[in-house]
Amino acid sequence: MPEHGYQSTFLWRSTLAARTKGDAHTEQREQLRTSYLDLRRNATVLLGENARSMPDFTVHDISHVDALWETADLVCGHEVTLNPAEAYVLGCAFVLHDAAMGEAAYQTSVRDTLGEARWHDLVSMAYYRRKGCWPEPHELDDPPAEIATECRATAIRETHAEQARRLVDQAWRSSTGHDIHLIEDGRLREFYGPLVGDLAASHWWPVDRLAEEFRHESGPLPGLPGEWTIEKLKLACILRLADATQVDNRRAPAFLFSLRDPQGFSRKHWRFQLHISRPVLDGDRIKYDSMRRFPPEEAGSWWLALDYLRAIDRELKAVDALLHDHREKRLAARAVAGVDAPERFAQHFRVEGWRPIDATIKVSDVPALVKNLGGEQLYGDQPEVAVRELIQNAQDAVLARQALQPGFTDGRIEVRLTGTDGSRCLEVRDNGLGMDEETLIHGLLDFGNSGWSSTTVRNRLPGLADGGFTPKGRFGIGFFSVFLLGDQVELITRRYDASLQDARRLAFDGPSHRPLLTPLSTQGWVPEGTTVRVTLKKSPNDVRGLLYYTEDDLLDQLVRRLVLENAVPIHVWELDATQPAVLPCFSLASGTPDEVFDRLYPPAATDYWSAGDEKQRLQTREAFAGRATELLDEQGRRIGLASLWNDLHYQGPRFYAGIVTVNGFLADQSQAFAGYLAGVPNRASRDKADPAADQEQVRQWLRGQEQHLRDAGLLDDSLQLELAGTLYGAYQDLPGDVAFALTADGLLRASDAVGWAEQREEVFVAFTGPSLAWGSRPPELFQYTSGDSVQLPDNWVLVCSRYPSAPLDQVFPDVENRDRAYESARHHTKLTWQKLWWRQSSNLQGFLLRAVCRAWSCTMESLLAPVEARKWSDTGRLGDESIGPVPGYLLRRPPESVFP
């Protein structure tokens, strides 16, 4: 708009402009016009300072103010008119609404205006975003320069509207000692100033608040015509929409863009506004157009333009609804043209070399997302998770194709590492179902909502259920784990029954950016199915790289470690390999014990794996096959094959950890067993899982394992001590012949505990620590620091508390079996005897305490209350004075021992 172009607008000409003849209110009109022009002149300097504080922001100087007269014309059309007093108040609000977008508008510092507490909040959050950790207290007051700058900009954005309200009365001291006000006419400032300030601040309020604050009309200033009343709600709505709709290249001049060179998100704002022509009113729609096309490298600016204009559209509709609901005259502009769909928007903002589709990452089912994530991050920091998820998705795709195309028997998955120019890529390819555009958009990219359960996807793939397809992967969720590996991700897909022209490429530059969807050239062959290719951000051989948990930095070892069973053969290509390693189909549920062991613990394919190592592995396999028993579900199907406790650890140098699987893939490992248990994930990352078997199924397996160990003569003293905690947690009792503690006489078995306590007037329950420790192979007591053997005094007992590790501890959680009569004690704020008993009532310590109560015919209170009275400070001394004090509980037989 040329200098003073606002004076050519209908709104100015019909209200404040001087009239050549027939004006009965020339003097009053002149008073308002002069006051406005003085305000505009004074504020021009203040507005010019905004760029100093916010250089990356688009233009907020006087040209923006002048342009608001034009957009107000656009918004009002000929539907709504203003009188001169209304035009004056509105014009003053135009000037002031963004006048506080710079530090010059604050008489004190921005920090002081915001307040110390809120400023510290901003610093703390900015520090965490930039540094990845929270600041120290002294850093809140003296943050690094870049953080202080970021916080200052945030503070200005948050406070500028309210500060604009204060500018009406704020005075600046001149060099001669006089006060300078933006509105110089004191009478007009006193009368209209509060309303001007409120209107200026209101552009930052929620729409609904306008009706609450500006419900009533205001009368005219004495001396002005009686009909020059102020409809405050009308003015608030016009200001709000005039400001919102003033988006064109005047806000982002090309030369100023070059001079300031804004970065990051601000740069995208500048780029799209740089090319917007002035809006026009088309019916009740405001129409925006771009003067040039947007190439692929400016796709981010194009999408930002759409989002921005959609926000304007929402503002227009919200204001229109407000005026309609309050039976006020509606404004002419009520929506933005073409923003309802990217395809329609592209008719106004043309693109070149790419096709805009609404391929944004979506969260369409927020409750499902929260449930899936369980309050935890989606995936951990282990990049191998992405390989697992991509293979799972690929297998689902092949099985889905087999369900729809029964004659298709050549399904396969290929996993390969490739490298060019020093970079490494992971590629996972399947020849399965493939995807069309609709499936890509409404399935894969609809984050948090499984594509396989999507009505849109299912309607395009009829027959999946009839074909017996039951997806295992979390389609549309697991895919996003790929960003653990790198930000540059390419997906190429063609549906199995589609032509080459239907092949599509989806390219990502990180999970937070909208991907680009493009058709593929028909010059090359695009196979059926889907290929996902990611450029690794870290070398696979680096610490915490993709192959970190493999023995020999081989991709095949990683795949075999992750995939314990598969319904589709997997071909694994190492870097520069000429032939793949093939992982054949296998089912844990139907394999023999030997086959299951070989799949869980395969021989190492390395030169240093000797014949002796393999012989040891085969001996361990034989032991496993002889001891492992099945866990069965309600239908009698195998959901586990495992041996209790893992003394197989002691049969060689290799670690034979128990494995918890989710859909046949590695989810977790455990020392509580050898073999595998099928599991169900307890969080979306699937790196932790609960056993699929319920308590009774696991309990039956434990009883079977116990009996099997007895029959084989394997339940020796060592294994008894190691398993006592697990058995007690499952049974809430111990078989009488199972040892669970050590005394001066050696092992203390469950059936002997009462008799042992009966023979003593005092019992010292010793705890392990630096002075005392125990081992199970062989059963012994020793000093922890020196390793020297230790002999306990006659009345001492040490409970060998080795409790089950995950996942058995999740099946039989300790808290479930605690004495419910004392549950209220959990809320005690200090350790009372009741709270101690409630905690220990479900473990082996509780088993011993019960045995002592039975032996002495006493209550738990009479046993533990004296220990509490001594503030839990009991210690005992061993014969060797070099050994420090041993903590524990000294229990004394009560003088009158009777049960309550």
Steps between C-alpha positions, in 0.01 A plus 500: 500500500650840411575755772176606669309264271272428789341838434362367175309218668122518523520469877719813532320703235158434646596586857806714575590655165432871454189577298485779247144609570191432699675365813310599813773345719816637343652613828439174683622294206812715479569450871492120464699498177774726640529289815532182294765651272699615805478151646608347172797735480613430855451124471691478172825538694396247764385246242825542312684369807320163486744357249788557743349260751336256257710506181375161379136603521319629195428871477324658798566866423268784397444346156324211670279746689412686179417174326245416771272776367496316171433155646232652726332623182526147365358340813211744538405527134184705466328298773632698795566874531672709766448851627802735546537430872505126434754548221719708731493241780560217254786688333666564836470130582657422160801709596545357848417131462854400394686804632639293787672248274831660591685578820468874442135476607597378847602766751667229704663193344293228337620268775370730774168543323460124467591437862789306648313172546372481144836609361671214681244262354585618152874469561461153645298369205721666241808359669357150493403527134847614402720310745297189573526554875357735759703805610670555830345769727763759418441449127139616537617852581788502257416279201716477188440778248315283248259375766439850633424619146254216443329567832479873431323433171262258668432748777421777253258276314325410822481850648469733201120504500471599864787744466313661209219578745746686725642707215191722499599658831875442482707815479854552376706788636628743237842665503332813635336313787149481355288186484431363153190286450420309184149650505576868556144628535446456875122518481476231233759290681312516828165418344585248229841378625381211718284363218784540248731308734247223553439468128873492426548221753197305382660377177688248716195382694285193430205595280241416763646758734409784262131471575566499873721810494323706232138420559360853522510812287683812615359846468682783321749741648319816616513744215479232230174421320266280698484239226879443517464215745753215521399141428794343679443137395483602136832684525670211682390260227616732220841554664547128555416406143677795337818398682458130425432548130785746437727240345674597179840595363493835681566306820812339346665726240759322287786741567433503873494119490847503346630749755368322808549144374258342752567138595304194606124519529498876449664455161204293380265776616692757300520282191130432464393856583759630256294364211143569614303761311248723675184317598166568333144431606319242287145474629546440873842339448838669519716376218880492516728415208870447454684682223739209440517123523648312795773245405567190715766678705236752609236240584535586869406862428204386289367284783557781747298729274214250502515461876516876547205571275304220660556678830364821342205299373432378852518858630254623238257221575532541874429874482210446263352243738549741791319784328225270379449353847477847655266624228747760386543609143737257329808610310540441130801266521415167658756245374814453289465351154669172411642393834275200556728268300862513380388429145273805497757715673750408228274681253582824680854418615638304209776242535758369260664156497299346782144430598359628828294240681406511863778259594572657834572268790168473682380418845137424430433295813661673797361260765640206304834673476514555874402140562758366258780708644409444862656829602844392373697609198402311190832324455824480691840601374589161349506531121444128452139562600445648154622180330259295705206727420576524129535123465175455689320740266655329198387158622147630554499634144606165352248305711227745398582441133492125556157541658371692197690295242500137618715386209780735602770284658817694424479751781829625636663778700839646420708687753822656379771750576621718216761770486598790275738790556567408861133483601313184591139414429274233641243365261205273581307375198203270466301372205178510692183700473644841418307823552305746294466868580196458720670234709811714534302797618232338715698199619872548523497870588204493737718480806345326798223330304578158356464501124389140502198598708426807288169487317655681204781246468279198557249616239779509245620151593192280526565139593775535758294346778374222279858426403587444867719811527567619854754783506767489763675834454365836608456624149549877486667509842797268461596669176593818682770316694702535180589850612714345773737412218498827310290789372540437127243232426366387165206270448424358155189293453276347237192303581524139385206538260581852374682626192842665490330838465352452847837461672571772754797640685468652845803696622549616858740751648439405861177412681396860567502611137232423247614237255499550123289258300596471135425261213789293371632514148372219279843460344615260772349186646334538837441160661180409678507562870680757712858610551604713795845653477657713773834676500662410829592798712764291675733235366355155577834401657516794742421478868121478527487459126272258320731199546610585854347187656635255245812291557665569166331814362291292262150594390406131485582462869280798582205363302537154657515657843184700443290253297442181697222375278378611160232398254684654204861420402743784560797558271777696668763679293816618667680802359652407160378139529436302181269246666250543781474305822150353521298474818241230424147494634470361851234472770595493867160350578564184299878455508664221696702598807822456303369717215375768738838508675685533169277790399538677834871428540647430155867410449722798427597525134851623572849366455574507872200281587691182571391139493523506879265795520249323279532182705420699813198658329371158393540368856302797626236434236472141622456620858236749389308240299496272802376765742281746306123464522220679320274780611157455346213741453130428547484327162799282577730690265860548589581849624837417644769234527736565787695361791467660841792705624799522282774287648575434134698822544757295684553246222728711281620847409198584286203684647177305452252765608131425501314685226158663508356530152225720360357358180813293460738796535741572783342723761693435822752268665511341844724297730195339662478224240658358187294463181214727401169633625253666267415847623272794450650850487432725795602810305506600137876465468463124559837483673323391818233235511288302741466123451196405298433221752288585803590425860349153509664397173840615628435337838426169329819531300695571820354192671589294198855640499538432872385141462719451194803625692420267788453200274830571327682550829588857405327688783814511711575736788642767270200507272265498799654819636482661156138401441352540849392861441340416166311201638378691804385791283294263287370262769503729807647199672812288474534124464632373833826365363603822323784696660449874524748626764843441655578452872792386713387143432491554124187502285162579654212329325138613501377211716774556760450876550250477788701237687821697460341814649337305788844408631610863536407792723646752256528499122718745310377536140816615319506709183749480219738790448871586499557274804295200397401339171386162378555282199309202370764302313594360745270634776725713719537819698792735453621852561410702193816709483759230572321186384597317823259238629283601797349288778171623644427501874250242621195728508565676166311435180547652154210466256627435146279750323540455128170594350380446145607747237286621214268380368409253778487782752229658284293181509525474878547859618618520858234751600211266409580251775562739787298477821189703416422554868794740508453671164412832661855511637632575151396861564707536816756774453766318700604139529270350760493133590166474318647648183802269519277198541275607214805525273655169605189290545518367143867402485741256664573742784129489577504120481771491767321756720182290488700193595647683804151616608376143485803371688461757780119519490513877471358779289682685226470817709677347798774384264559822301384790719810475726721518190317814392544645848875459450461699175592199286861541613582141599840367402694187581867410521668196353790333673756668279544855632634613162155450357280801558156496659228309317159668484186303570206448739549358848182310586440402863246248627228703678460418873140394449474355153142447397311551179236775507 
